[in-house]
Amino acid sequence: MAHGDSSSPTPPPHPDLDLARTCDHCLGWGTVVTRDGEHDLCEACQRDPGDGSAA
């Protein structure tokens, strides 16, 4: 099994697992792995807190 470089200067994002639970895109994880091996929040189920949309 291949392992990515764990020396990233920033920690992985913390998804809201309640939102991710039924997501088919990220399979319930709340994050997706980019081509560069970075973890990003799933665009399908996670809202970016800095996107300006207030609930």
N, C-alpha and C positions, 0 to 999 in steps of 0.2 A: 504494500500500500504506500502510495506517495504522500508525503507530508509537505505542506507549504512552509515558507519561512515564517517563524513565529516572532520575529524581531520587529514587528510593525510598531511605528512610533505612536499610533493611536489604537485604543482598544476597539474591538468590534462593537457595532451598534447594539443597543438593547431594544429588541422589538416587543410590541404588545402581543403576547401570545394568545390573548382572547380574540384579537382581531385576526390573527394568523390561523387559528384552529381549523377553519374550513377552506382555507385558500388552496386552490389547485396549482397556482404558480410557484409558490415556495414550499408546498407540501406541509404546511403547518409550522414551519420554522420561523417565519417572519423576516428572514434574510435570504439573499441570493448571493452566490459567488460570481464575481466578475471574471472576465478573461484574464485579468491581472492577478487573480487569486485573492482579491480583497472581498470582504463581506460588506454588502450594502443592504439597507432596508428594502424589503420587497415593495415595489411600486404599486402592486395590485392591492395590497391589504394594509400597508402601513402609511400613515400620514406623516409628513415631515413637519415637526413642530415649528419650524421657521418659515413655513410656506404662506403665512399670513391669514389662513382661514381659521377663524375662531368659531368654536361650537356654541 
